Amino acid sequence: MNLEQLWDEYHEHVRYFVLHKTNHHTDTEDIVQMTFMKAYEGMARLQDEEKRRAWIFQIARNSIIDHFRKEKKTEILPDNVNIAREEPVADCN
C-alpha cells in the first residue's frame, strides 16, 4: 500500500479521531499529516496487514501526545509573569 492509498482509506477517520481527542484544536490538520508521515515511514515494519487500522490509530494517539508535549515545552511566558525564587529551607535540627 502506498501513501495515497493509506490517506484515501483512513484520512477521514483519523481526522475525526484527532478532532475529537483534541477538542477541535487548531493544529488538528498538522497532527493528522504527521500521523500519515509516521505511518508511511513505518509501513515496512507493519507485519500484519489486518492490524493496519489499529496501528494507524495508535500512531495518531502518539502524534497527539507528541504534539502537545512539544507545544508545552516551547510555550513562552509573558513578560509580566513573576517567577518565584526558591527560598532556602531552614534546618530544623
TIZA-228774 format. One record per atom (N, C-alpha, C, O, CB): x, y, z; residue in one letter; atom name. Coordinates in pm, 1 decimal. Glycine has a CB too. Layout:
N
X;Y;Z;A;CA
...
END
This chain:
93
85.7;-117.5;0.0;M;N
0.0;0.0;0.0;M;CA
90.4;123.9;0.0;M;C
188.0;130.8;74.7;M;O
-97.5;-0.3;123.8;M;CB
57.0;219.5;-83.1;N;N
135.6;343.3;-86.7;N;CA
67.0;450.7;-0.5;N;C
-42.0;430.0;53.0;N;O
152.9;393.5;-234.0;N;CB
133.6;564.1;10.7;L;N
82.9;671.7;96.4;L;CA
-54.3;721.6;50.0;L;C
-142.1;747.6;132.3;L;O
182.3;788.0;98.7;L;CB
-72.3;734.6;-79.4;E;N
-200.7;783.9;-131.1;E;CA
-315.2;689.5;-94.6;E;C
-423.3;735.0;-57.1;E;O
-193.8;801.2;-283.8;E;CB
-292.4;559.7;-105.2;Q;N
-394.8;462.2;-68.7;Q;CA
-423.8;466.7;81.6;Q;C
-539.0;459.9;124.6;Q;O
-350.8;320.8;-110.0;Q;CB
-317.0;478.5;159.5;L;N
-332.4;487.2;304.3;L;CA
-414.4;611.2;340.8;L;C
-504.5;604.7;424.4;L;O
-194.0;491.1;373.8;L;CB
-382.1;723.6;277.4;W;N
-453.5;850.3;300.1;W;CA
-600.5;836.1;261.5;W;C
-689.5;872.7;338.3;W;O
-387.8;965.4;219.3;W;CB
-624.8;783.4;143.3;D;N
-763.1;768.9;95.1;D;CA
-847.2;680.4;187.1;D;C
-964.5;708.7;211.5;D;O
-763.5;710.9;-46.2;D;CB
-787.2;574.9;236.9;E;N
-862.4;479.8;318.7;E;CA
-887.9;529.2;461.0;E;C
-993.3;501.0;518.1;E;O
-788.9;348.8;323.9;E;CB
-793.4;602.0;518.3;Y;N
-802.8;633.0;660.8;Y;CA
-811.0;780.9;696.2;Y;C
-838.8;813.6;811.6;Y;O
-687.4;575.4;729.3;Y;CB
-788.2;869.8;603.5;H;N
-778.2;1012.1;635.6;H;CA
-899.1;1065.2;712.3;H;C
-881.9;1125.8;818.0;H;O
-760.8;1091.3;509.1;H;CB
-1017.6;1044.9;663.4;E;N
-1137.2;1099.9;729.1;E;CA
-1155.7;1042.6;868.8;E;C
-1193.5;1114.9;961.0;E;O
-1261.8;1072.0;645.1;E;CB
-1129.5;914.1;885.0;H;N
-1145.3;850.6;1016.8;H;CA
-1042.0;905.0;1115.8;H;C
-1074.8;935.4;1230.5;H;O
-1131.8;696.8;1004.9;H;CB
-917.7;916.7;1070.3;V;N
-811.7;967.7;1157.2;V;CA
-837.0;1114.7;1190.2;V;C
-817.5;1156.7;1304.2;V;O
-673.2;950.5;1090.3;V;CB
-879.5;1191.8;1092.8;R;N
-907.0;1333.4;1115.1;R;CA
-1017.0;1352.1;1220.1;R;C
-1003.6;1434.6;1310.5;R;O
-947.4;1401.2;983.2;R;CB
-1123.7;1276.6;1208.1;Y;N
-1232.7;1283.9;1305.1;Y;CA
-1182.9;1244.0;1444.2;Y;C
-1216.2;1308.2;1543.9;Y;O
-1349.9;1193.0;1261.7;Y;CB
-1103.7;1138.5;1449.3;F;N
-1047.3;1090.6;1575.4;F;CA
-963.2;1199.8;1641.7;F;C
-978.5;1226.1;1760.9;F;O
-962.1;964.2;1551.8;F;CB
-874.4;1263.4;1564.9;V;N
-787.8;1368.1;1618.5;V;CA
-870.3;1489.6;1661.3;V;C
-845.7;1547.1;1767.3;V;O
-682.1;1409.3;1514.3;V;CB
-967.5;1528.4;1579.8;L;N
-1055.4;1639.1;1618.1;L;CA
-1123.0;1611.5;1751.4;L;C
-1127.9;1698.1;1838.8;L;O
-1161.0;1663.6;1510.0;L;CB
-1174.0;1492.4;1766.0;H;N
-1244.7;1454.5;1889.1;H;CA
-1149.8;1454.0;2009.1;H;C
-1184.0;1506.5;2115.1;H;O
-1309.9;1315.7;1873.0;H;CB
-1032.9;1396.0;1993.5;K;N
-938.3;1383.9;2104.6;K;CA
-876.2;1517.2;2144.1;K;C
-835.0;1533.6;2259.0;K;O
-829.0;1286.6;2068.5;K;CB
-868.6;1612.9;2051.8;T;N
-804.1;1741.1;2081.1;T;CA
-905.1;1853.2;2101.0;T;C
-867.1;1969.8;2111.1;T;O
-708.5;1778.2;1969.2;T;CB
-1032.2;1819.3;2106.8;N;N
-1138.2;1920.3;2121.1;N;CA
-1128.9;2026.9;2012.8;N;C
-1136.9;2146.4;2041.2;N;O
-1130.8;1986.2;2259.1;N;CB
-1112.1;1983.6;1890.3;H;N
-1108.9;2071.8;1772.7;H;CA
-994.5;2173.3;1780.4;H;C
-1011.8;2290.4;1746.5;H;O
-1242.5;2145.5;1758.6;H;CB
-879.7;2127.8;1824.6;H;N
-760.9;2213.6;1835.5;H;CA
-722.0;2266.0;1696.8;H;C
-741.9;2198.2;1596.0;H;O
-641.8;2135.4;1899.8;H;CB
-667.4;2385.5;1693.2;T;N
-631.7;2448.9;1565.4;T;CA
-521.7;2374.0;1490.2;T;C
-506.4;2393.0;1369.5;T;O
-587.3;2591.6;1589.7;T;CB
-445.8;2290.2;1558.7;D;N
-336.7;2216.1;1493.6;D;CA
-377.8;2076.0;1448.4;D;C
-291.9;1992.8;1418.9;D;O
-218.9;2205.5;1587.7;D;CB
-505.9;2049.9;1443.0;T;N
-553.7;1916.3;1406.7;T;CA
-496.3;1869.1;1274.3;T;C
-448.2;1756.1;1264.9;T;O
-704.9;1915.0;1399.9;T;CB
-500.4;1953.0;1172.3;E;N
-450.9;1910.9;1039.8;E;CA
-302.1;1878.2;1043.8;E;C
-257.5;1784.6;977.5;E;O
-476.9;2020.7;935.2;E;CB
-224.8;1954.8;1121.4;D;N
-82.3;1925.4;1135.8;D;CA
-61.2;1788.9;1200.8;D;C
25.6;1712.2;1159.1;D;O
-13.1;2034.7;1218.6;D;CB
-140.1;1759.6;1301.8;I;N
-129.3;1631.0;1371.2;I;CA
-166.1;1516.8;1277.1;I;C
-99.8;1413.1;1276.1;I;O
-220.1;1628.6;1496.3;I;CB
-271.1;1535.6;1198.5;V;N
-313.7;1432.7;1103.1;V;CA
-203.9;1408.5;999.7;V;C
-171.8;1293.5;969.6;V;O
-445.8;1474.0;1033.1;V;CB
-147.2;1513.9;945.9;Q;N
-40.0;1498.4;846.9;Q;CA
80.7;1428.6;907.9;Q;C
141.9;1343.2;843.8;Q;O
1.3;1635.1;790.5;Q;CB
115.5;1464.3;1031.3;M;N
227.5;1398.3;1098.3;M;CA
198.9;1249.8;1117.6;M;C
288.4;1166.4;1103.7;M;O
256.0;1464.8;1233.8;M;CB
75.1;1217.6;1149.3;T;N
35.3;1078.0;1164.7;T;CA
62.3;1000.3;1037.8;T;C
119.0;891.1;1042.9;T;O
-112.1;1067.8;1201.9;T;CB
23.0;1054.4;924.9;F;N
40.6;982.9;799.1;F;CA
186.7;978.0;755.3;F;C
228.4;881.6;691.2;F;O
-43.0;1047.4;690.9;F;CB
263.1;1078.2;788.2;M;N
406.1;1073.8;757.6;M;CA
473.1;961.8;837.3;M;C
552.2;884.7;782.9;M;O
473.1;1210.3;788.8;M;CB
440.9;953.5;966.4;K;N
497.4;848.6;1050.9;K;CA
451.4;710.4;1004.1;K;C
529.3;615.0;1002.8;K;O
457.7;871.0;1197.7;K;CB
324.7;701.1;966.0;A;N
271.4;573.1;919.6;A;CA
341.7;528.1;792.2;A;C
379.3;411.6;778.8;A;O
120.3;583.2;895.7;A;CB
358.9;619.8;700.0;Y;N
424.1;584.1;574.5;Y;CA
568.7;541.0;598.6;Y;C
616.4;444.7;538.7;Y;O
419.4;702.0;476.4;Y;CB
637.6;613.0;686.5;E;N
776.2;578.3;717.0;E;CA
787.2;441.0;783.0;E;C
886.8;371.0;764.9;E;O
838.0;684.2;807.3;E;CB
685.2;402.6;859.2;G;N
690.3;276.2;931.6;G;CA
617.6;161.1;866.7;G;C
609.8;53.0;925.1;G;O
636.0;295.3;1064.8;G;CB
564.5;180.5;748.2;M;N
484.7;74.7;684.7;M;CA
561.0;-55.2;665.6;M;C
502.2;-163.0;674.3;M;O
434.5;122.1;551.4;M;CB
689.4;-46.9;640.0;A;N
767.7;-168.1;618.7;A;CA
774.2;-253.9;744.8;A;C
793.8;-375.1;736.4;A;O
908.3;-132.3;572.8;A;CB
758.0;-191.4;861.9;R;N
764.0;-265.3;987.9;R;CA
629.6;-326.9;1027.0;R;C
623.6;-408.2;1119.3;R;O
811.7;-173.9;1098.3;R;CB
522.7;-289.3;958.4;L;N
390.8;-345.3;988.5;L;CA
387.6;-489.1;938.7;L;C
393.5;-513.9;818.3;L;O
276.0;-260.6;923.0;L;CB
378.4;-582.7;1030.9;Q;N
386.7;-723.6;994.8;Q;CA
252.1;-785.1;960.7;Q;C
245.3;-876.4;878.4;Q;O
449.3;-800.4;1106.3;Q;CB
146.1;-737.6;1021.5;D;N
13.4;-795.1;999.6;D;CA
-77.1;-689.1;937.6;D;C
-122.4;-597.6;1006.4;D;O
-47.5;-848.6;1133.0;D;CB
-102.8;-701.3;809.6;E;N
-183.9;-603.2;737.1;E;CA
-324.5;-590.1;794.5;E;C
-387.4;-485.3;780.2;E;O
-192.3;-641.2;590.7;E;CB
-374.4;-694.5;858.9;E;N
-508.3;-690.1;917.2;E;CA
-514.7;-596.6;1037.5;E;C
-623.3;-556.8;1079.6;E;O
-552.3;-829.8;958.1;E;CB
-399.6;-561.6;1092.6;K;N
-394.9;-472.3;1208.1;K;CA
-360.5;-329.5;1167.5;K;C
-329.3;-246.6;1253.0;K;O
-293.6;-523.0;1309.7;K;CB
-365.9;-300.5;1039.7;R;N
-328.8;-168.1;990.1;R;CA
-412.7;-57.8;1051.9;R;C
-358.7;46.9;1087.5;R;O
-341.9;-163.4;839.8;R;CB
-542.4;-77.7;1065.8;R;N
-630.9;25.2;1122.1;R;CA
-592.1;57.2;1267.5;R;C
-576.8;174.1;1302.9;R;O
-778.8;-21.3;1115.2;R;CB
-576.6;-44.3;1350.0;A;N
-536.9;-23.0;1489.1;A;CA
-399.4;42.5;1495.5;A;C
-375.0;129.1;1579.5;A;O
-536.3;-156.4;1566.5;A;CB
-310.4;1.2;1406.9;W;N
-174.9;54.7;1401.5;W;CA
-175.9;204.6;1370.2;W;C
-106.2;281.6;1436.3;W;O
-92.3;-20.7;1296.6;W;CB
-253.3;246.5;1271.3;I;N
-254.8;388.2;1233.5;I;CA
-321.4;473.2;1342.0;I;C
-282.8;588.2;1362.6;I;O
-327.9;407.2;1099.0;I;CB
-420.0;418.2;1410.6;F;N
-481.7;494.0;1519.7;F;CA
-387.9;505.5;1640.0;F;C
-392.2;604.6;1712.9;F;O
-613.3;428.0;1562.1;F;CB
-304.1;405.3;1660.6;Q;N
-203.0;416.0;1767.0;Q;CA
-101.3;523.8;1730.6;Q;C
-57.1;598.8;1817.6;Q;O
-131.4;279.4;1790.0;Q;CB
-64.3;532.3;1605.1;I;N
25.4;638.3;1559.6;I;CA
-40.7;774.5;1580.4;I;C
25.6;869.7;1621.5;I;O
63.2;618.1;1410.3;I;CB
-169.8;784.4;1552.6;A;N
-242.9;910.3;1573.2;A;CA
-241.6;948.9;1720.8;A;C
-218.5;1065.2;1753.9;A;O
-388.9;898.0;1522.3;A;CB
-266.3;852.7;1810.2;R;N
-262.1;881.2;1954.7;R;CA
-125.0;934.6;1994.4;R;C
-114.5;1034.7;2065.3;R;O
-295.5;754.0;2036.7;R;CB
-21.3;867.7;1948.7;N;N
114.7;909.4;1981.9;N;CA
147.0;1046.3;1921.8;N;C
217.5;1125.9;1983.9;N;O
215.7;805.2;1932.7;N;CB
97.0;1073.7;1803.8;S;N
120.5;1204.1;1740.4;S;CA
54.0;1316.1;1818.9;S;C
110.0;1425.0;1831.3;S;O
68.8;1203.8;1596.0;S;CB
-64.6;1290.3;1871.8;I;N
-133.4;1389.4;1955.5;I;CA
-49.6;1417.1;2080.1;I;C
-26.9;1532.9;2115.2;I;O
-276.3;1339.8;1995.2;I;CB
-4.5;1313.2;2145.6;I;N
76.8;1328.3;2266.7;I;CA
205.3;1403.5;2235.0;I;C
242.3;1496.6;2306.6;I;O
109.3;1190.7;2328.3;I;CB
273.4;1363.5;2128.0;D;N
398.6;1430.0;2088.8;D;CA
376.1;1577.3;2060.5;D;C
456.2;1661.9;2100.3;D;O
459.1;1362.4;1965.7;D;CB
267.2;1607.8;1991.8;H;N
239.0;1746.7;1956.0;H;CA
221.6;1833.5;2080.9;H;C
281.1;1940.8;2090.8;H;O
113.1;1754.4;1868.2;H;CB
141.5;1787.9;2174.4;F;N
115.2;1868.3;2293.1;F;CA
234.9;1871.7;2387.9;F;C
255.3;1969.9;2459.3;F;O
-6.6;1814.8;2365.8;F;CB
312.9;1765.6;2388.4;R;N
435.4;1765.7;2468.4;R;CA
532.6;1870.7;2412.9;R;C
592.7;1946.9;2488.6;R;O
501.5;1623.9;2469.0;R;CB
546.9;1873.7;2282.2;K;N
635.5;1970.9;2217.8;K;CA
582.6;2112.6;2237.6;K;C
659.8;2204.6;2264.9;K;O
650.0;1939.9;2067.3;K;CB
451.3;2130.5;2223.9;E;N
389.8;2262.5;2240.3;E;CA
410.9;2315.1;2381.4;E;C
436.1;2434.1;2400.5;E;O
240.0;2256.4;2208.3;E;CB
401.0;2228.5;2478.5;K;N
417.4;2268.9;2617.7;K;CA
560.9;2314.8;2644.5;K;C
582.3;2410.0;2719.5;K;O
380.1;2153.1;2711.7;K;CB
658.5;2248.4;2584.2;K;N
798.6;2284.0;2604.6;K;CA
832.9;2419.6;2544.6;K;C
919.9;2489.9;2596.0;K;O
888.3;2177.9;2545.0;K;CB
766.1;2456.5;2437.8;T;N
801.5;2579.6;2367.6;T;CA
713.1;2697.2;2406.4;T;C
720.6;2803.9;2345.3;T;O
793.5;2557.8;2219.1;T;CB
630.9;2678.1;2506.2;E;N
542.2;2785.3;2549.5;E;CA
624.8;2901.5;2606.5;E;C
710.5;2880.8;2692.4;E;O
440.9;2733.0;2655.0;E;CB
599.3;3019.9;2559.7;I;N
672.8;3138.4;2604.4;I;CA
591.4;3208.3;2711.7;I;C
471.8;3232.6;2695.5;I;O
702.6;3235.1;2485.5;I;CB
657.6;3239.7;2820.5;L;N
589.2;3308.9;2929.6;L;CA
578.2;3457.1;2898.2;L;C
670.0;3514.6;2839.7;L;O
663.2;3287.6;3063.1;L;CB
467.8;3519.8;2936.0;P;N
453.7;3663.8;2916.2;P;CA
555.0;3739.8;3001.7;P;C
603.6;3688.3;3102.4;P;O
310.3;3709.1;2950.0;P;CB
585.8;3861.1;2961.1;D;N
684.2;3943.7;3031.4;D;CA
642.5;3976.3;3174.5;D;C
727.9;3996.3;3260.9;D;O
707.0;4072.0;2955.1;D;CB
513.8;3981.8;3199.8;N;N
468.0;4024.3;3332.0;N;CA
454.7;3909.4;3432.7;N;C
399.5;3929.2;3540.9;N;O
335.6;4093.9;3318.6;N;CB
504.2;3790.5;3399.2;V;N
496.2;3677.3;3491.0;V;CA
609.8;3687.3;3592.0;V;C
726.2;3701.6;3554.7;V;O
502.2;3542.1;3414.1;V;CB
575.3;3679.9;3718.1;N;N
676.0;3679.1;3823.9;N;CA
713.9;3535.2;3853.3;N;C
628.5;3453.2;3887.2;N;O
624.0;3750.4;3952.5;N;CB
839.7;3505.4;3840.6;I;N
887.2;3370.5;3867.6;I;CA
932.3;3365.0;4012.3;I;C
1019.7;3440.8;4054.3;I;O
1002.6;3329.8;3770.7;I;CB
872.0;3274.5;4088.2;A;N
906.2;3261.9;4229.9;A;CA
1046.6;3206.5;4243.8;A;C
1083.5;3108.9;4178.5;A;O
805.0;3171.6;4303.6;A;CB
1122.8;3269.5;4328.5;R;N
1257.8;3220.6;4355.6;R;CA
1249.2;3124.1;4472.8;R;C
1170.1;3142.3;4565.4;R;O
1357.3;3338.5;4386.1;R;CB
1331.1;3022.9;4466.6;E;N
1330.9;2923.1;4572.5;E;CA
1403.8;2980.2;4693.5;E;C
1518.5;3024.0;4683.8;E;O
1397.1;2790.4;4524.8;E;CB
1336.2;2979.1;4806.1;E;N
1395.2;3028.5;4930.5;E;CA
1466.4;2913.0;4999.2;E;C
1418.4;2799.7;4994.1;E;O
1286.8;3091.0;5024.2;E;CB
1578.4;2938.8;5062.7;P;N
1647.9;2832.3;5135.5;P;CA
1559.7;2781.8;5250.0;P;C
1490.4;2859.0;5316.1;P;O
1784.7;2882.9;5190.1;P;CB
1564.2;2652.4;5270.9;V;N
1484.8;2589.6;5377.3;V;CA
1568.0;2589.7;5504.1;V;C
1684.4;2549.5;5503.9;V;O
1441.1;2443.6;5338.8;V;CB
1506.3;2635.7;5613.0;A;N
1577.2;2638.7;5740.7;A;CA
1597.8;2498.1;5791.7;A;C
1509.6;2413.0;5780.3;A;O
1501.0;2722.2;5844.0;A;CB
1715.1;2474.2;5848.5;D;N
1747.2;2343.5;5904.3;D;CA
1676.0;2328.9;6037.9;D;C
1698.1;2409.6;6128.2;D;O
1901.0;2325.4;5920.7;D;CB
1591.9;2228.7;6052.2;C;N
1511.6;2211.4;6172.1;C;CA
1585.5;2134.2;6280.9;C;C
1527.3;2111.3;6386.9;C;O
1383.0;2140.7;6137.7;C;CB
1706.1;2094.2;6261.3;N;N
1779.6;2015.2;6362.2;N;CA
1844.2;2100.8;6463.2;N;C
1909.5;2050.0;6554.4;N;O
1883.1;1929.3;6298.4;N;CB
END
